[in-house]
Amino acid sequence: MRTKRIKGIKFGLLSPKEIRKMSAARIITADTYGEDGFPIEMGLVNQRIGVIDPGLRCKTCGGRMGECPGHFGHIELAAPVIHVGYAKLIYRMLNATCRKCGRVLLEGEYFLCSVTDADADAETERGLNKGVIPEELCDVFKTNDVPLSNDVGVTKEKNGEWVVVTGKNMFIIKKEDGELNIYDAGEKRSFLREIELQREKQTDVGEVVKRVFKEASKKGVCTYCGDYLFSINTEAASAGLENGINEGVIPEELKKTFAREGSPLSKNATIRKEIDNRWVITGKDKTYTVKKEEEEKLNVYCGLPQRVVKYDKPTAYVEIDEKERERRLMPTDVRERLERIPDEEIALFGMRAKDARPEWMVLTVLPVPPVTARPSITLESGQRSEDDLTHKLVDIIRINQRFMENRDAGAPQLIIEDLWELLQYHVSTYFDNEIAGLPPARHRSGRPLKTMSQRLKGKEGRFRGSLSGKRVNFSARTVISPDPDIDIDEVGVPEEIAKELTIGVNVTERNLGRMKEIVMKGREHPGANYVRRADGKKVKITESNYEALGEEIDVGWKVERHIGDGDIVLFNRQPSLHRVSLMAHYVRVMPGKTFRLNPAVCPPYNADYDGDEMNLHVLQTEEARAEAKILMAVQHNIISPRFGRPIIGGIHDHITGLFLLTHGEKRFEKEEVLEVLRKIDIDDLGAPAGTFVSPPGIGMEVPYWTGKQIFGMILPKELNLQFRGKMCEKCIERGLVCEKEKCPREAYVIIKEGEVICGVIDEMAIGSFKGRIIDKIFRQYGEEAAKRFINDASRIAINYILQAGFSFGISDEDIPSEGKRQIREEAVREAEKKVDALIRAYDAEELEALPGRTLEETLELLIMQELGRARDAAGAIAERDLGMENAAVLMAKSGARGSLLNLTQMAACVGQQSVRGERIRRGYQGRTLPHFKPGDRSANARGFVKSSFKDGLSSTEYFFHAVGGREALVDTAVRTSQSGYFQRRLVNALQDLEVKNDETVRETRDTIVQFKYGEDSVDPSKGEYGKVVDIDEIIREAIGAEVGA
């Protein structure tokens, strides 16, 4: 097939002539089907505009149902109606054009001066042809008070004129009667040139058109037409006058003539020469046009005053005359006025007269879409239910007929206007049924009809819902549940789903035996659902025919087999906010009814197991499978493209398990080590860390391995790494010395030659978003090694946590009575005393205001600080009493889940509740709740919750907590919708950008957006935490010493 390159897309309006030409039938009756069940001739579903019933043939193309694409029909409207989509544009055009001649109310070209010297003319012409302004021409411009700017440009037009553009001004130089005459281009020509330039740049002309409408609507008088006043006939007088007015002077004789004819000119009246032998005289109140229409005659016209047109939404226009009287413009009036606009001036509205005349926005013929675009359905009762568009077209035809009948019968004007308005309503709601101020057209059931605009726009519309995104075959969706035993790049697929989803396989000599086996299994997994014969016929595999098909199958057939273990599929969770919301996994068919997913892969999908559903897509071509494997595989996306750190890594129990395993020195016998290393490919346990004597009576020396050793078994043997863990208390930042391997909290991790020398493995080591070890392995040993490490680390963690046991219950939040007393007295009561002292100081006007704040703001800020310190102090006491043995403290410190703030609120003190960053102050008049006195500023009265969740909240505390919690819920909901809309706009704006081979970022028109991607040409997933390279790490590896040591 010959391919063609699209040169461009042109938008326009359908003219009545074009609508009739493309129409296959004129629709005159509102009925659809006759009593015999066949479509009625010239009805809304007649056979000339397409067929949707089996057995019928289209009378236009002869095709049957499915073969005929459908053809347009048309309705001849009894009276013109406004197209509601263009109502606002029509209003702007009416105000921007003359009501009599239709010309756009902008200044045309007018004469400025002449270059009179003949020698200078020839020299000037040569300079202009070279695109240069000669000196003598510059002098001419200066004498006429037009200084030329530095960026002056000259271009020669096809008609022999020269266009001079200087700053915002534009001038035309014409050779007339051997002289070079300079004209000011005027608003009209300047705007037209600007529109042309915008089109050449392929940018939107909308802004220029807006300015055209704005400037034109300011003009109160049309200088192109008007009422004839008088003529000046005498040849001598006429010639003298012409010479005078050409020089921009109003001759005395002309002034006398105006006075004699009863139209005296004001003292400050001005005159200017325009093209086509026309002069415009602008006085104080009136504008006059002098035209040379006959050889020895100057005709004088009075400029036509324009009337303001008011837009009465959605489709009515009212004209207001000089005496403030209102007259409604009917669609016929509007159409007549738009017809008068000359073709050459339509370009000022950003339109092309050939493709879109303004009067075509007022409809006289309505196109009727094909039946295939609005098919009817047959209900169980046998009745036909028509499409919403058909319902609307029925309304239009009926009102159209009533209008014609009443008009022909000579009905009163009032009835005619009412019917006209009703026709306008039905045509408007046919195009858009959600017009502000217009009641929507409804179905008999009361449901608003879904008409043209609703079909196209919005999320569920034709563009976003059916073209950009659509429902697809070969996909499945169900709930996800965790399975730590499958690999991170696998997905557990229920057998029920695996039997429904298929992959097409072409039968060749090499796979013929295998395909026969699959077909002979029938619908049992792993079997097949369909085969396609060599002649293209598709056959469903059933219980009765699978054996025969298995024998018959041959080279050239195609088998649609069930998906099975090892097939690559795409796995996705919505909302898909970044590219790692869609990754390629390998199928593992499993029992059950849910998709199984390794918990380590949850972070990129932002998935959890509280009922989340995910989508699976089966790839149908080898190209798609290759792309998925190379670009979308899980191991390829371990490092986030957003921030350059691992997004796939240990979460929750993975971190807890490894923390417990490596914290302190835990000793394991060989059997225990093998149990922890279950399902992990380890050939050699290596030398034991030491031996211990078995219990008395046996007396044997038993070898043991430490937890750090076990973790080291899954690390690459040459791995060297040092970093501060999650447990680090930031000694360096606090001005203290970091003790590194001697750290009492084991917060400094050192790995040498693949062995953990010191430190505890926590979130900083293997957690998603942090994972220093995963990051190092990925960059140094590749994605396969990183995938293997994540699989092994998560299995070790789960195996050990199963062996050691780990639980968290309500009793884990118990604090000794001494600790509770300290929280109550030392933390809370002391804070309340300080708050009371601050309030007393404020009342006594002894409080000093902080810079840039009022006294009241200062008080509130200081109280918030005191109460925040109280909560932190209570948390410190609780943490001290609970210790590292407590499950909640361990999870918070290791980074597995939660924070010490969560634990503080559960065990010690919930703290101050806030709304918009301030204490709660609104509620009843002068107080938050009726439980408190008016004007009470104390901690309790303004939302301080001193109880813990374990002890329980009082009624007032519970209310304040609900107030603070409500704000968080509302904020989350608002942020989600806003960020979704922001992202959609950003994606639409940036989707065409591409990094080219020269490293520049360009859009589709090849315009450079950035000279280097991100200004440094570095892919975030390939850099080092935002830097191009980590110099310190390179030096450390090269010389084996710390930088600055």
Residue pairs with C-beta under 8 A, 6 or more apart in sequence:
10 355
11 355
11 356
12 352
12 355
12 356
13 355
13 356
13 357
13 360
13 361
14 22
14 360
14 367
15 357
15 360
16 360
16 364
16 365
19 72
19 74
19 365
19 366
19 367
20 74
20 365
22 72
22 367
23 71
23 72
23 73
23 74
23 367
23 368
24 48
24 49
24 60
24 71
24 72
24 73
25 42
25 46
25 48
25 49
25 60
25 71
25 73
25 74
26 42
26 73
26 74
26 75
26 76
27 42
27 43
27 44
27 46
27 73
27 74
27 75
27 368
27 393
27 397
28 42
28 75
28 397
29 40
29 42
29 43
29 44
29 397
30 43
30 44
30 393
30 394
30 397
30 398
30 401
31 40
31 43
31 44
32 39
32 40
32 43
32 44
32 45
32 376
32 384
32 386
32 390
32 394
33 39
33 40
33 43
33 45
33 384
34 40
38 56
39 45
39 46
39 47
39 53
39 56
40 46
44 368
44 371
44 390
44 393
44 394
44 397
45 52
45 371
45 376
45 390
46 59
46 73
47 56
47 57
47 58
47 59
48 58
48 59
48 60
48 71
48 73
49 60
49 70
49 71
49 72
49 73
49 368
49 370
49 371
50 58
50 60
50 68
50 69
50 70
50 71
50 370
50 371
50 372
51 57
51 58
51 63
51 64
51 65
51 68
51 371
52 65
52 371
52 372
52 375
52 376
53 65
54 64
54 65
55 64
56 64
56 65
57 63
57 64
58 64
58 68
58 71
60 68
60 71
61 68
61 71
62 68
63 69
68 372
69 370
69 372
70 369
70 370
70 371
70 372
70 373
71 370
72 367
72 368
72 369
72 370
73 367
73 368
73 370
74 365
74 366
74 367
74 368
75 365
75 366
75 368
75 393
75 396
75 397
75 400
76 364
76 365
77 363
77 364
77 365
77 366
77 400
77 423
77 427
78 400
78 401
78 403
78 404
78 407
78 423
79 331
79 332
79 403
79 420
79 423
80 331
80 332
80 334
80 335
80 362
80 363
80 364
81 315
81 331
81 362
81 363
81 420
81 423
81 424
81 427
81 428
82 90
82 315
82 331
82 334
82 361
82 362
82 363
82 424
82 428
83 361
83 362
83 363
83 427
83 431
84 314
84 315
84 427
84 428
84 431
84 432
84 435
85 431
85 432
85 453
86 361
87 311
87 313
87 314
87 315
88 311
89 349
89 361
90 317
90 334
90 338
90 358
90 361
90 362
91 309
91 311
91 317
92 213
92 217
93 213
93 338
93 341
93 349
93 358
94 309
94 317
94 329
94 334
94 337
94 338
95 213
95 216
95 217
95 308
95 309
96 104
96 105
96 212
96 213
96 216
96 217
96 349
97 103
97 104
97 105
97 216
97 337
97 340
97 341
98 105
98 222
98 224
98 225
98 304
98 306
98 340
99 222
99 304
99 306
99 307
99 319
99 337
100 222
100 225
100 304
100 340
101 222
101 224
101 225
101 304
101 340
102 337
102 338
102 339
102 340
102 341
102 342
103 222
103 224
103 225
103 341
103 342
103 345
104 188
104 212
104 216
104 341
104 345
104 348
105 216
105 217
105 219
105 222
105 306
106 186
106 187
106 188
106 191
106 212
106 215
106 216
106 219
106 348
107 186
107 187
107 188
107 223
108 186
108 188
108 189
108 224
108 274
108 275
109 172
109 183
109 184
109 185
109 186
109 188
109 189
109 274
109 275
110 183
110 184
110 186
110 272
110 273
110 274
110 275
110 280
111 181
111 182
111 183
111 246
111 272
111 273
111 274
111 275
112 144
112 146
112 171
112 182
112 183
112 184
113 140
113 143
113 144
113 181
113 182
114 179
114 180
114 181
114 182
115 121
115 124
115 136
115 137
115 140
115 179
115 180
115 181
115 182
116 179
117 136
118 178
120 136
121 178
121 179
121 180
123 134
123 136
124 134
124 136
124 137
124 180
125 175
125 180
127 133
127 134
127 137
128 134
128 137
128 154
128 156
128 162
128 173
129 156
131 153
131 154
131 155
131 156
132 154
133 148
133 152
133 154
133 164
138 148
140 182
141 147
141 148
141 171
141 182
142 148
144 182
146 166
146 169
146 171
148 166
149 166
149 167
151 166
151 167
152 164
152 165
152 166
153 164
153 165
153 166
154 162
154 163
154 164
155 162
155 163
155 165
156 162
156 163
157 163
160 174
160 175
161 172
161 173
161 174
162 172
162 173
163 170
163 171
163 172
163 185
163 193
164 170
164 171
164 172
164 173
165 193
169 184
169 185
170 184
170 185
170 189
170 190
170 193
171 182
171 183
171 184
171 185
172 182
172 183
172 184
172 185
172 189
173 180
173 181
173 182
173 183
174 180
174 181
174 183
175 181
183 275
185 193
186 274
187 215
188 345
188 348
191 208
191 211
191 212
191 348
192 347
192 348
194 208
195 205
195 208
195 209
195 347
195 348
195 350
198 204
198 205
198 208
199 205
202 1005
205 350
206 350
208 350
209 348
209 349
209 350
212 348
212 349
213 349
219 306
220 305
220 306
221 286
221 287
221 303
221 304
221 305
221 306
222 303
222 304
222 306
223 280
223 287
223 289
223 303
224 289
225 289
225 301
225 304
226 288
226 289
226 301
226 302
226 303
226 304
227 301
227 302
227 304
228 299
228 300
228 301
229 261
229 263
229 288
229 300
229 301
229 302
230 257
230 261
230 299
230 300
231 297
231 298
231 299
231 300
232 238
232 241
232 254
232 257
232 297
232 298
232 300
233 296
233 297
234 296
235 296
237 253
238 296
238 297
238 298
240 251
240 253
241 251
241 253
241 254
241 298
242 292
242 298
244 250
244 251
244 254
245 251
245 254
245 271
245 273
245 279
245 290
246 273
248 270
248 271
248 272
248 273
249 271
250 265
250 269
250 270
250 271
250 281
255 264
255 265
257 300
258 264
258 265
258 288
258 300
259 265
261 300
263 286
263 288
263 302
265 281
265 283
266 283
266 284
266 285
268 284
269 281
269 282
269 283
269 284
270 281
270 282
271 279
271 280
271 281
271 282
272 279
272 280
273 279
274 280
277 291
277 292
277 293
278 289
278 290
278 291
278 292
279 289
279 290
279 291
280 287
280 288
280 289
280 290
280 303
281 287
281 288
281 289
281 290
286 302
286 303
287 302
287 303
288 300
288 301
288 302
288 303
289 300
289 301
289 302
289 303
290 298
290 299
290 300
290 301
291 298
291 299
291 301
292 298
292 299
293 299
305 322
307 319
307 320
307 321
307 322
308 319
308 320
309 317
309 318
309 319
309 320
309 329
310 317
310 318
310 319
310 320
310 326
311 317
312 318
313 436
313 437
314 428
314 435
314 436
314 437
314 438
315 424
315 428
316 328
317 328
317 329
317 334
318 326
318 327
318 328
318 329
319 326
319 327
319 328
319 329
320 326
321 327
329 337
330 420
331 362
331 420
331 424
334 362
335 359
335 362
335 364
338 357
338 358
338 359
338 361
338 362
339 357
339 359
341 358
343 353
344 353
346 352
346 353
346 356
346 357
346 358
347 353
349 358
351 358
363 427
366 396
366 427
366 430
368 393
369 389
373 389
374 386
374 387
374 388
374 389
374 390
375 387
376 384
376 385
376 386
376 387
376 390
377 384
377 385
378 384
378 385
379 385
386 394
388 443
388 449
388 450
388 451
389 430
389 451
389 452
391 443
391 449
392 426
392 429
392 430
392 441
392 449
392 451
393 430
395 426
395 441
396 423
396 426
396 427
396 430
399 419
399 422
399 423
399 426
400 423
402 419
403 416
403 419
403 420
403 423
406 415
406 416
406 419
407 416
425 438
426 441
428 435
428 438
429 435
429 438
429 440
429 441
429 449
429 451
430 451
430 452
431 451
431 452
431 453
432 451
432 452
432 453
432 454
433 440
433 441
433 448
433 449
433 450
433 451
433 453
433 454
434 440
434 448
434 453
434 454
440 448
440 449
441 448
441 449
441 451
442 448
442 449
443 449
454 461
455 461
455 462
456 462
456 463
457 463
458 464
458 465
459 465
472 617
474 501
474 502
474 617
474 618
474 620
475 501
475 615
475 616
475 617
475 618
476 493
476 497
476 500
476 501
476 615
476 616
477 613
477 614
477 615
477 616
478 494
478 497
478 593
478 594
478 595
478 613
478 614
479 593
479 594
479 595
479 611
479 612
479 613
480 573
480 594
480 595
480 596
480 597
480 607
480 609
480 612
480 613
480 614
481 592
481 594
481 595
481 596
481 597
481 609
482 596
482 597
482 598
482 599
482 609
483 492
483 590
483 596
483 597
483 598
484 598
484 599
484 794
484 795
484 798
485 679
485 795
486 492
486 588
486 596
486 597
486 598
487 586
487 598
487 787
487 791
488 598
488 600
488 601
488 634
488 635
488 648
488 787
488 790
488 791
488 794
489 584
489 585
489 586
489 633
489 634
489 635
489 787
490 585
490 586
490 587
490 588
490 598
491 569
491 571
491 585
491 586
491 587
491 588
491 595
491 596
491 597
491 616
492 588
492 589
492 590
492 592
492 594
492 595
492 596
492 597
493 563
493 569
493 587
493 588
493 589
493 590
493 595
493 616
494 589
494 590
494 591
494 592
494 593
494 594
494 595
495 525
495 589
495 590
495 591
496 593
497 616
498 525
498 526
498 562
498 563
498 564
498 587
498 589
499 523
499 525
499 527
499 529
499 562
500 529
501 562
501 563
501 616
501 618
502 528
502 529
502 530
502 560
502 561
502 562
502 563
502 618
503 560
503 561
503 563
503 567
503 618
503 619
503 620
504 532
504 558
504 559
504 560
504 620
505 511
505 515
505 558
505 559
505 560
505 561
506 556
506 557
506 558
507 515
507 553
507 554
507 555
507 556
507 557
507 558
507 559
508 555
509 555
512 553
512 554
512 555
515 553
515 557
515 559
515 561
516 550
516 551
516 553
518 526
518 527
518 528
518 559
518 561
519 527
519 528
519 531
519 541
519 546
519 549
519 550
519 553
519 559
520 546
520 547
520 550
521 527
521 528
521 546
522 541
522 542
522 543
522 546
523 529
523 541
523 542
523 543
523 546
525 562
525 564
525 589
526 561
526 562
526 564
526 589
527 541
527 546
527 561
527 562
528 541
528 559
528 560
528 561
528 562
529 540
529 541
529 560
529 562
530 538
530 539
530 540
530 541
530 559
530 560
531 538
531 539
531 541
531 549
531 553
531 557
531 558
531 559
531 560
532 538
532 539
532 557
532 558
532 559
532 560
533 539
533 557
534 554
534 556
534 557
539 545
539 549
541 549
553 559
563 569
563 587
563 589
563 618
564 587
564 589
565 586
565 587
565 588
565 589
566 586
566 587
567 586
567 587
567 618
568 584
568 585
568 586
568 587
568 619
568 625
568 628
568 629
569 584
569 585
569 586
569 587
569 616
569 617
569 618
569 619
570 582
570 583
570 584
570 585
570 616
570 617
570 619
570 628
570 632
571 582
571 583
571 584
571 585
571 595
571 597
571 614
571 615
571 616
571 617
572 581
572 582
572 583
572 605
572 614
572 615
572 616
572 617
573 581
573 605
573 606
573 607
573 612
573 614
573 615
574 581
574 615
575 581
575 980
576 582
577 606
577 983
578 604
578 641
578 642
579 637
579 641
580 604
580 605
580 637
580 640
580 641
580 647
581 604
581 605
581 606
582 632
583 601
583 604
583 632
583 633
583 634
583 637
584 628
584 629
584 632
584 633
584 634
585 634
588 596
590 596
595 614
595 616
597 607
597 614
598 791
598 794
599 609
599 651
599 652
599 653
599 654
599 794
600 648
600 649
600 650
600 651
600 654
600 768
600 790
600 794
601 634
601 648
602 608
602 651
603 647
603 648
603 649
603 651
603 768
603 769
604 637
604 640
604 647
604 648
605 614
607 614
619 625
619 628
630 636
633 783
634 648
634 787
635 783
635 784
635 786
635 787
636 783
637 647
637 648
638 646
638 647
638 648
638 649
638 774
638 778
638 783
638 786
638 787
638 790
639 645
639 646
639 647
639 775
639 778
639 1021
640 646
640 647
640 769
640 1020
640 1021
641 1019
641 1020
641 1021
642 1020
643 769
643 1020
643 1025
643 1026
644 1020
644 1021
644 1022
644 1023
644 1024
644 1025
644 1026
645 769
645 770
645 771
645 775
645 1025
646 768
646 769
646 770
646 771
646 774
646 775
646 778
646 786
647 768
647 769
648 768
648 774
648 790
649 766
649 767
649 768
649 769
649 770
649 771
649 774
649 790
650 658
650 763
650 766
650 767
650 768
650 771
650 790
650 793
650 794
650 797
651 767
651 768
651 896
652 896
652 897
653 797
653 798
653 801
653 806
653 896
654 766
654 793
654 794
654 797
654 798
654 896
655 762
655 763
655 766
655 767
655 797
655 894
655 895
655 896
656 797
656 801
656 806
656 890
656 891
656 894
656 896
656 897
657 796
657 797
657 798
657 799
657 800
657 801
657 804
657 806
658 711
658 761
658 762
658 765
658 766
658 793
658 796
658 797
658 800
659 760
659 761
659 762
659 890
659 894
659 896
660 707
660 800
660 801
660 804
660 806
660 890
661 676
661 707
661 710
661 711
661 761
661 796
661 797
661 800
662 707
662 708
662 711
662 756
662 759
662 760
662 761
663 707
663 746
663 760
664 746
665 706
665 707
665 708
666 706
666 707
667 689
667 692
667 704
667 705
667 706
668 676
668 704
668 705
668 706
668 707
668 710
669 702
669 703
669 704
670 685
670 703
670 705
672 803
673 685
673 705
673 710
675 799
675 803
676 710
676 796
676 799
676 800
676 803
677 710
677 713
677 796
677 799
678 795
678 799
679 795
679 799
680 714
680 792
680 795
680 796
682 713
682 714
685 705
685 713
686 705
686 709
686 713
688 703
688 704
688 705
689 704
689 705
689 706
689 709
690 703
690 704
691 701
691 702
691 703
691 704
692 701
692 702
692 704
693 699
693 700
693 701
693 702
694 700
694 701
694 702
707 800
708 755
708 756
709 755
709 756
710 796
711 756
711 761
711 793
711 796
712 751
712 754
712 755
712 756
714 789
714 792
714 793
714 796
715 751
715 754
715 755
715 756
715 773
715 777
715 789
716 754
716 777
716 780
716 781
716 785
716 789
717 753
717 754
718 753
718 754
719 751
719 753
719 754
719 773
719 776
719 777
719 780
720 751
720 752
720 753
720 1037
721 749
721 750
721 751
721 772
721 773
721 776
722 748
722 749
722 750
722 751
722 1036
723 748
723 749
723 764
723 765
723 772
724 738
724 747
724 748
724 749
724 764
725 746
725 747
725 748
725 749
725 759
725 760
725 761
725 762
725 764
725 765
726 747
726 762
726 763
726 764
726 767
726 770
726 893
726 894
726 895
727 745
727 746
727 747
727 760
727 762
727 893
727 894
728 743
728 745
728 747
728 748
729 745
729 747
731 737
731 738
731 739
732 738
738 748
739 748
740 748
740 750
741 748
741 750
741 757
741 758
741 759
743 758
743 759
746 758
746 759
746 760
747 759
747 760
748 758
748 759
749 756
749 758
749 759
749 760
749 761
749 764
749 765
749 772
750 756
750 757
750 758
750 759
751 757
751 773
759 765
760 894
761 773
762 893
762 894
762 895
762 896
763 770
763 894
763 895
763 896
764 770
764 771
764 772
764 895
765 771
765 772
765 773
766 773
766 774
766 790
766 793
767 895
770 895
773 789
774 786
774 789
774 790
777 785
777 786
777 789
778 785
778 786
806 887
807 887
808 887
808 888
808 891
810 950
812 882
812 886
812 887
812 888
813 888
813 903
813 906
813 907
813 948
813 950
814 907
814 950
815 823
815 877
815 878
815 881
815 882
815 907
815 908
816 881
819 877
819 878
819 880
819 881
822 877
823 874
823 877
823 878
823 908
823 909
824 946
826 873
826 877
827 870
827 871
827 873
827 874
827 877
827 908
827 909
828 870
828 874
828 909
828 946
830 870
831 866
831 867
831 869
831 870
831 873
831 939
832 938
832 939
832 940
834 866
835 863
835 866
835 867
835 938
835 939
836 938
838 847
838 859
838 862
838 863
838 866
839 859
839 863
839 937
839 938
841 847
842 855
842 856
842 859
842 937
847 855
847 858
847 859
848 858
849 855
849 857
849 858
850 857
850 858
850 861
853 861
859 937
860 918
860 919
863 919
863 937
863 939
863 942
864 912
864 914
864 918
864 919
867 911
867 912
867 939
867 944
868 911
868 912
870 909
870 911
871 904
871 908
871 909
871 910
871 911
871 912
872 904
874 904
874 908
874 909
875 900
875 901
875 903
875 904
875 908
875 909
877 908
878 903
878 904
878 907
878 908
879 889
879 900
879 903
879 904
882 888
882 889
882 903
882 907
883 889
884 890
884 893
888 898
888 902
888 903
888 906
888 907
889 900
889 903
890 896
891 897
891 898
892 898
892 899
892 900
892 902
892 903
893 900
904 911
905 911
905 948
905 949
906 948
906 949
906 950
907 948
907 950
908 948
909 945
909 946
909 947
909 948
910 945
910 946
910 947
910 948
910 949
910 953
910 957
910 961
911 944
911 945
912 919
912 939
912 943
912 944
912 945
913 919
913 920
913 943
913 944
913 945
913 960
913 961
913 963
913 964
914 920
914 943
914 964
915 922
915 963
915 964
915 967
916 967
919 942
919 943
919 944
920 928
920 942
920 943
920 960
920 963
920 964
921 928
921 942
922 928
923 929
924 930
925 934
926 934
926 935
927 933
927 934
927 935
927 936
927 941
928 941
928 942
928 943
928 960
929 941
929 956
929 959
931 956
932 938
932 940
932 941
933 941
936 942
939 946
940 946
940 956
943 960
943 963
943 964
944 960
945 953
945 957
945 960
945 961
946 957
947 953
947 954
947 957
953 961
992 1003
992 1004
993 1001
993 1002
993 1003
993 1009
994 1001
994 1002
994 1003
995 1001
995 1013
996 1002
999 1011
999 1012
999 1013
999 1017
1000 1008
1000 1009
1000 1010
1000 1011
1000 1012
1001 1008
1001 1009
1001 1010
1001 1012
1001 1013
1002 1008
1002 1009
1003 1009
1013 1019
1014 1020
1016 1028
1018 1028
1020 1026
1023 1029
1024 1030
1024 1033
1031 1043
1032 1043
1035 1043
1036 1042
1036 1043
